[in-house]
Amino acid sequence: MVKLAPDYAERVYAGVLGKVIGVYLGRPFEGWSYQRIQRLLGDIEYYVHDKLDVPLIVTDDDIAGTFTFVRALEDHATNPDITPKQIGESWLNYLIKGRSVLWWGGLGQSTEHTAYLRLASGIAAPMSGSMELNGQVVAEQIGAQIFIDGWAMVAPGDPDQAVKFAEAAARVSHDGEAVNGAKVLAAMESMAFVETDIQKLIDIGLSYIPKDSVIARMIADIRGWYAVEKDWRATREMLEDSYGYDKYGGNCHMVPNHGLIIHSLLHGDGDFSETLKIVNTCGWDTDCNSGNVGCLMGILLGLDGIDSSVARGLDWRGPIADRLYCPTSDGDRCISDCVREASHIINMGCALAGEPAFQPKQGAQFSFCFPGSVQGFKVQCGEAKLSNLKGEALHISGKAGARVGTPVFAPSKDVADYFEKAHYKLMASPRIFPGQDVFARVSGPGSNLYVAYYGEDDEICYVDADPEPSDAKDFVLRVPEVPGPIFEVGVRLNEDVAFDLDHVSWRGNPNVTFERPKHKGVMWRRAWVDAVDQLLGWSEMFRLVQNEGLGMISQGTREWTDYTVSADVTPHLVSLAGVAARVQGLTRFYALVVTREQKVRLLKFLHEETVIAETDFHWSFGDTLEMTLSVIEDRLVGSINGQTLLTAHDSALDAGAVGLVVADGRSATHKIRVSSPD
């Protein structure tokens, strides 16, 4: 067991930052050749999204996959011997077919889609990603490398463990040289916590793959070219001539792109900005390569290495402000930030090392605990400036009337509209709900806590904390019932003032009713994570249609623990329908359902279905059933039409969202209520 270094947490945060910076830098021109980049953009020395008229902060598979697939480790008790089969189970839990951030290019076309189809048909990993089943070209595409960073960062200075994780994760969807490339990179990133020499890192990575592999031979060639030729443009041509896309088939093969990563690390001479410039200017799969390089360099150099370019006018962190999206079936994690994702990785690393959990400021959702971290906080209106030099608090100075906040749901209707039409959707649940208490601590007077929500026509509305004495430093806001989703939390400046925002947090279970509003807004609907074949709104709030298998819609967070969820459910031609609680994805939840066999059941889904309790219950298609499921510690209570029918005890799932489930048919619901349990 490797003891964690004192700077472990900050180095993970730097790695996450580097990953996100790299992806956002390379995303706008993904797939371009070196020649096209030179002709239209020149050398990529800074963000170019504005030149191509696209947003900087986008939904992207490189980010979402990296920070989603590693959650398999959390979901399987941080098991150092986690298997490909278990990681594949997490794919099925978090990915919504055709909608999650994954390239759904088709069987034999997209490696990840191909692997997903294998998993969904009952073929477990590693067979799901095998060359035997999918062919060499499909199995050796780049994805095994793209998503590998988190597995390295949970095992700092322990390349044996990092490579073990990397291989298990890679074999869900890949095989052959793709696995070799992933193992090399995972070993290098793991050792970057304790070793700064790039050549030594490459040696360590190579020690985990066969010497006669294509990856090993290519790396030897690149090092040989670099030894005699320091012009990266010249060695790029050598790489393209010997290992280019014309030599390796498919849409995005591992070999050429892995070569660009090694090439840029050697020629970058230990400089964060220069290394990113080289790997992006070289082209091919720019966001993938740049994301891996950014992560490794972030780990290697730390925050100082990322920030060293500010003196040259390259502020990598400011435009991003820690923001990222991870849209999956677990909508709570969609609206995220680099501190949040780093904290999950850090805690997995702490658990593996047998060390205490990382919970700055008693686990506050926004703790600003790393130098420069702002966790998405920006000036939303008015005049103000933000800084965080020491990682202790967010310093705010500005004029009266300014609001400084961060998104906890889709940050604007325009943003939501953009992603509805984009290649990758934004599937998100709000993080704050009516009935919860929101807290903030400031260093001095002159401000107030607020939440913003979407009004009846999706207009921006505010709820401010009750007026406090002029010297108040602690604020508490009990969130009232509001007509639309809460999308932002922050502080309002009541006067020209400068102060420190120490933290913002919230806790408690919700007290909220979801029903179809009478206004024309659409954001209330987008707050539901949709994993059914069709989600319609006719005379009901929701009509769920699932042609085959189990479908679900959900809303809520993993911070919800003990509560009651109630809904009217009108099944039509279903095999089962009902309500769900403690939802943690598509295959992790409890449910109270009625079945076609005239049963009512309490079900546990933990990657497979288990009947916890059941009894006979007569019902007919078209009946409206008032279904209620209460979860209190390990006790589950199921009621229909006010009569308690089932009780059981189970401790597998202790928190999560609420949902409606339907299988093989249609059901309708007008109202859903979440409240404290009786």
N, C-alpha and C positions, 0 to 999 in steps of 0.2 A: 504494500500500500504506500503510495507516494504522498508525502506530506506537502500540503499546499503552501506556496510562498506567500509572504505578506501582501504582495501586489497582485495576487491571482485575480481577485475580483476586477480590479481596474484593467488588467490586461485582457480579460474576457470582454469587458465593455469596449475596449479599443478594437478587439477583433470583430465584434458585432458591428461597430461603427464602420470599420474598414470594409466589411462585407457589403453593407448598405450603400456606402459611398461608391464602391466599385460598381455595383449593379446599376445604380442611378446614373452613373457616368456613362456606362456602356450601353444602356438600354435603348436610347433613341436611334442608334445605328446598328443594332444587332444584325449580324449576318452580312454586313458589307465587307467587300474586299479592301485590301490596303490601297489599291489604286483608286477605288471610288472614294474612300475617305480622304485621300490626298487631294483629289480633284474638287470635292465639294466642301470639305471641312478643314483640311490641313491637319497638322499634328493636333491630337486631342490633349490639350493641356489643362482643360477645365470643362465644366458642364456645358453642353451644347444643346440642351433641350429647347431653349428659346429660339435657336437658329432653325430648328425643325418644327417649331410651333406645336410642341407636345408638353404635357406637364412634367415636372421633375419627380414628384412623389406619385408613384403609380403602383398598381397591383402587378406583381411579377412572380413568375414561378420560382425563380432563383432564390428570392427572399422567403416566400411563403413555404416552399418545400423544405428549405434548410431549417427553418424554425418550427416547422410542423412535424416532420418525420422524426426528429430527435425526441419529440414528446413521447414516443413509444417507451423510452427509458423511464420517464416519470410514471407512465401508466402500467408499467410492469415492475414496480417496486425497486427501481434503480438497480436492476439485476446486471452485474458485470458479465454474466454469461447469456445475455439476451440473444435470442435466436432469430434468424431470418423470418421464420414463421410468425413470431410475435410481432416483429416490425411490420410484416405484411398485414397482420390484423389491424394495426394502427392505420395503415393506408385505407382500409375499408371503413374504419371508423370516421376518419377526418375528411375523406374525399367525397364530394357529391358528384356523381357521374355527370360529365358534360358541363359542369359549372364551376367546380373548384379550380384554383389556379394550378393548372396542369395543361400541357398541350394535348388536347383531345384530337389527335390527328388520325386516329384509326388503327386498326389491327395491322401490324406489319409496317406501319408508317411511323407512328410515334412509339418509342420504346416504352415510355411510362404508361401510355394508354394500353398498349399490348399487355404489359404486366398487370395492370388493373383488371383487364378483362379476364386474364388467367385467374387472378385471385378471386374475383367475383364468381367465377364458374366453379370454384372449389379446389383449384390447383394451388396448393400452398407454396410459399417461398421455401427454399431457393429455386424450385422447379419453375416457378412463375417467371423468373428472369433468365432462365437457362438458355444457353446456345443450342442445346439439344432440341428445345421446344420452339424457340423463336428465330433460330438462325444466327450466324455470326455477325452479319452487318447490323441487324437490329440490336443484338445483345451488346455490341461494343460502342454504342453511341455515348454521348458525353454525360448523361444524367448522373451516373454513379459518382462523378467528381463534383458536380454542381452542388449537391446537397450534403456534402461530407463535413463541412466546417464544424457544426455543432458537436459531432461525435469526437472530434479532436480536442475541442475546448473543454469537454468534461473530463479529459484525461491528460492534464498538463504534465509534461515531462515524463510521460509513461507511454511511449510509442507502441509497446506491445499491446496495451489495452486499447489505444486509439485505433490501431490497425485491426484488432479483433472486432471492435464495433463497426469500423468502416466496411470491412468485408461482409459482415452480417447485413448491414443496411444496403450495401451495393447489390448484393445477390437477390434482393427482392425483385429487382428489375433488370439487372445487367449480368454480364459474364465476361470471361476472357480478358482482353487488354483493358477494358473499361474498369474491371475490378483492380487490375494492377495499378492503373493511374490513380484510382481512389486511395489505394493503400499507401502509395508514395506520398501523396499530398497530406493524408491524415497523419502519417508519421512526422512529416516536416512541420506541420502546424503544432502538433503536440510538443515537439522538441523546441519549437520557437519560443516557448516559455522560458527555456533555460539555456539555449544556444543561439548566438547571434551570427555565426559564420554561415553564409548561404551554401558554400561548397560542402561544409560538414553536414548541413541539413539535407542536402541532396544525397550525400553518401548514406545517411541514416535511412532515408526513404528507399533508396535502391536496395538496401539490405533485406527488404521484406518481399521482393519480387524475384522471379527467376532471371538469371543473368542473360539468358538467351531470348528473353521476351522482347517484343517490338518496343515497348516503352523503355526498357533498359538500354537497348541498342541506340534508340533515338537520343536519349539523354547523353549517352557517351559521345555521339556525334556533335550534339549542340555544345557540349563542354569543349570538345576538340576545336570546333570553329571559334568559339569565344576565346580560346587560349591564344589564337594567332590573329584574330580580327575583332577589334573593339567597336567597330561601327555596327550598331544594331540593325541598320537598314540592310547592310550587306549580309549579315548572318540570317536575317529574316528571309531573304531570297534563297539562301541555301536551304533553310528549313522548308520553304514552300516547294522548292525543286525536288527535295528528297522525301518529304512526308506530307505533301499538300493534299487538298481535298480531292484532287484527281487520282490520288493513290488509294484513298480510303473512302469507301462508299457510304451511302446513307445521307441523312440530312445534316448531321452534325457529329462527326466521328470523334471519339475520344483522342486518338493519337495526335492529329495535327494541333488540336487545341491544348492538349497537355504540353506539347512542345512549345507553344507560345508562352505558357506560364513559366516553364523553366528558362526559356530565352529571356523573358523580361526580368526575372529575378536576378539573373546573372548580369545583364547589362544595366539594370537599375541602380547598381552600386549602393544598395542600402538606403536609397532615398524613396520615400513613400510616393511623392508626386511624379518623379521621373519613372519609377517602375510602372505606375498606372498609365502614364502617358504612352510608354512603349507598348504595353499589352493591348491597349485600346486602339492605338494608331495602326497596329499590325492587322486588325480586322478579325474576320471569321466570327466566332461566337463571343462577341465582345462583352456582353453583360455577365455571362457565365465566367469567362476567364478573368475578367476584371474583379468580379465578386470574390473569387477564390484568392487572387493575388492581394486584394485589399484586406481580406481577413488575415492572411498570413503576415502581411507587413504590419497590420495593426497590432497583432500579438507580439511580433518581433520588436517593434519600435515603441509601442505604447502610445499614450495620448500625445506625449511630446513630439513623437515622430510624425503624427498626423498634423499637429498644429505648427510644425516647424516651417511649413510653406506659407503661413499667413504673412510673414515678412516679405514674401515675394508676390503678395496680392492674391494668394490662392486660399480662400477660406472654404475648406471642404465641409465644415460642420454647420456653419451658419444657415445656409439655404435649406438644409435638411431638417434642422432642429430636432433630431432624433426620431423623426416620424417614419413609420412603416405600416404596411397593411399585410395581414395574414388571413385572408378569407378562406374559411373551411366550414364544416358542419358545426363547429364549436364557435358560434358567432362572437362570444365574449372576447376572443383573442384577435379578432380582425383589426380593430383600431388599437394599434400598439405603438411602442417606441423602443429605442435601443436599450434603455435602462431596464425596461420590463423584460424583454427577451434575454438580455444578458443575465438578469437575476435568476431566471429559470435555469439557464445553463450553469450558472455559478452554484445553485443549490443542488443540482445533480452532481456536480463535481465535489461539493462538500459531502454529500451523502456517500459517494463512492470512496472518499478519503476518510470517512468516519469522523468528520468534523461538524461543528454546530452550523445550523442553517444561517444563511445570509438574509437578515431582515432589518435593514437600516430604518431607524425611526419607527420602530414597532410595526414594520410592514406597511407603512404608508404607501398608497398607490403612486404618489408623486413625491419623491424624497430628495431629488436633485443631489444624489449622493456621490456623483463623480465630477471631477473638475470639468467645467464647460457644459455639463448636461442641463438641458432645458425641458426634456420630455414632452416636446410638442408645444410648449407654451410660446405664444407669439402675441404681438400687439394686434388685437382684433378690431379695435377702433380707437381713435384719438392718438395722442402722442405719448410715447414711452420708450424706454430703452431697457434691455435685459442683459444680465451678465451672471456668471457663476464661476469665479476664478478658482476657488478652493474645493468645490464639491461639498459645500456645507449648506448653502441656501441659494435661492434664486433672488438676485438683487434687482429691484425694480425702481426706476425713477421716471417720473412723468408728470403730465398735466392732469388737472381735474377732468373727470369724465372719461378718461381712457379705460379700456377694458383689456386685461391681459389674461388669456385663457388657452385651453388646450382641448382638442376634440375627444369626446368619449362615444361618438357615433359618427356617421357620415358628416363631415364638417360643413357642408352646405348642400343645398339642393342641386346647384350647378355641378358640384363634384359628383354627387350621386347620379345625376343625369348622364354625365360624361362616361362613367364606368358602366352604366346600363348598356351603352352602345360600344364599349371598348372590347378588346379581345378577351381580357380577363375581368370578370365581374367583381363588384364590391359587395360581399355578403357579410353583413355585420349585425350584431345585436348591440343596443346601447349598454353602457357599463353602469349607469346610475338610474334609479327608478324611484317613483313616488313611494313614500313610506320609509325610505332610508335616511340616515343622518350623514351629512357631509360636513367635514371638519377642515379648518385651515388655521395655521399659526403664523403670525407676522411679528416683526420686531418692534413695530411702533404704530401709532394711530394714523388715520388718513385714508383707510381703504375699507372695503367690505367684500365678503364672499358672495358669489353668485353662481347660478346655473342658467344655461340658456336652453330653450326647447323650441320645437316647431309648433306653431300655432295652427289655427283652424284651416288656414290656406297655405300652410308651410312657411308662414312668415316667422321671423326671428322674434322670440319673446324671452323675457328675463324674469327670474325670481331671485331677489336679493335676501340675504340674511336679515333678520330683524335688527333694527337700529341698536347699536351697542354704545356703552359709554365711550367718550372720546379717547380714552387710553386703552381701549380693548385690544388685546393681542391674540385672543383665541375666538374663533367663530364656529358656530354650529348652525346648520341649516337643515331642518326637517323638510324634505322635498314633498310638496303637496301634489294632489292629483292635477295633472295638466293634460291638455287635449292631444298632444303629440309627443314623440320621443325626445328625451333630453340628449343634446348633442355636444354640450360644451360645459366646462367648469372653469372658474377662474376668479380673479379679484378685480373689483372696480375701484378706481382711484377717486376719492371724494374731494380731493384737493391736490394742489401741486405738492408732491411728496416724494420721498425716497425711503425705501424700507426693504427688508429681507423677507421673502416668503419661505418659511422653513419647510413646510410640507402641506399637501392637500390629501385628504383621505376620506373614505366613507365606509360605513359598515351597516349591518342589519339586513333583515329580509324585507322584501318589498310588500307594499300594500297597494295593489294596483288592479284596475279592471281594464281589460283590452276588449274593445268593441268597435264596430264599424262607425266612424264618425259621420256626421251629416254634411261636413264640408268637403271641399274638393282636393284637399291635400293628399299626397301619395307617400309621404315619408313614414307614416304609421305602418303601412304595408311593408315597406323596405326594412323595417326593424325586425321582421320575421325572416329567419334563415329558412329558405325554401328547398326542401329535398323531396318533393313529390313530382310526379310527371306533369301535373297541371294544378296550379293554384288559382282558382277563379273566385270572383266576387259577384255573385248574382244578387238574389234577394237576401242572401246571408252575408255575414262578414267574410267567411271563407267557405269555399267548396273545394275539398281536397280530392283529387283524382289520381289513383295509383293503378296503373294498368297491370302490373305484375310485381309481386314481392311487397316489401314493407317500405312505406314512405313516411315522412315526418316533416312538420314545420316546428320551429323552436324559437324561443326568445328568453334571454336571461343570462346569468353569469355563474361561474363556479364559486362565487362568494356566497351564493344562496345555499343555506343549509337546511333548516327546519321550516316547513311551510305547508300550506294546503293549496292545491290547484283544483279548480272546479270549472267545468265547461258543459254546455249543452252539446250533445253529440247526436246527430241524426244519420245513422248508417244506411247505405243503400248498396246492395249487391257487393258486400265486402266479405272477406274471410275473417277479419278482425278490425276493430276500431276502438279508439279510446283516448285517454289522456296519459301524459308522461311526466315524470318528475326526475330531478337530479340528472338531467340530460347532459352528457359529456361527449356528444357526437352521435353518429348513426348506429353504433353498436355498443354503447355504454349508457344505460338508462334503466329506470323502473317504469312500468306501465300498468295501468288498470284498463283492461279491454273486455269487450264482449266478442264472442266468436260465433261463427256460423253454426257451430255444433251446439248452440244454446248453452254456452258456458260463460261465466265471468271469471277472469283470471288476473292474478297479480303475477307479472312477468319481470324477470331480471334479464337484461341483455348485457352480457359482459363478453363481447366478441362472439358469443353464441347464446341462444335463447334457453332460459330455464324457467319452468313453471314453479313459482314459490307457493302459490295457493290457488285453489279453484273451487267453484261450486256451480250447481245448475242455476241457470237464469233464463227464463223464457222472454224472448223479445222477437219483434218482427221488423223486417226492412221498412224504413220510413218512420219508425218510432223515434221520438226525441227523448233521449236519456240524459238526465242530469247526473254527470259522473264526477266524483270527487276522490282525489287521492291525497292523503296526508303522509308526510315523511317527517318523523320526529326521532332524532338520533337513529337507532337501528330499527325503529318500529314503522311499519307500513299499514295504513288503514284505507280500505277501498269501500266507497259507498255509491249507490245508485238511487236516484230519486229519494234521497234523504234517509235511506236504510243502509246501515253498515252490513256489508256482506262478507268481507274478507279482512283478516288481519294476519300479519306475519312479521318476522324479524329477519333482518339481513343487514350486514355492515359493509358490503363490498363497495358501495358508492355513498359518499358522505356529503356531496354537494353537487349543484348543477342547475341547469335551466329547466323551463317547463316546455311542454310540447303537445301537439296532437299527432296521433299515429293512425295510419290506415293501411290496410293490405288488400290488394286484389279487388279494388272497387272504388266507391265514392262515399264520402261522408261530408256533412255540413255542420257548421258551428256559427252561432251568433255572438257569443260572449264567452270570455275566459277571465277567471278571477284568481288572483294570487294573493294570499293573506297569511297572517300568523295562524298556526294550527290551534284548534280548540284544545 
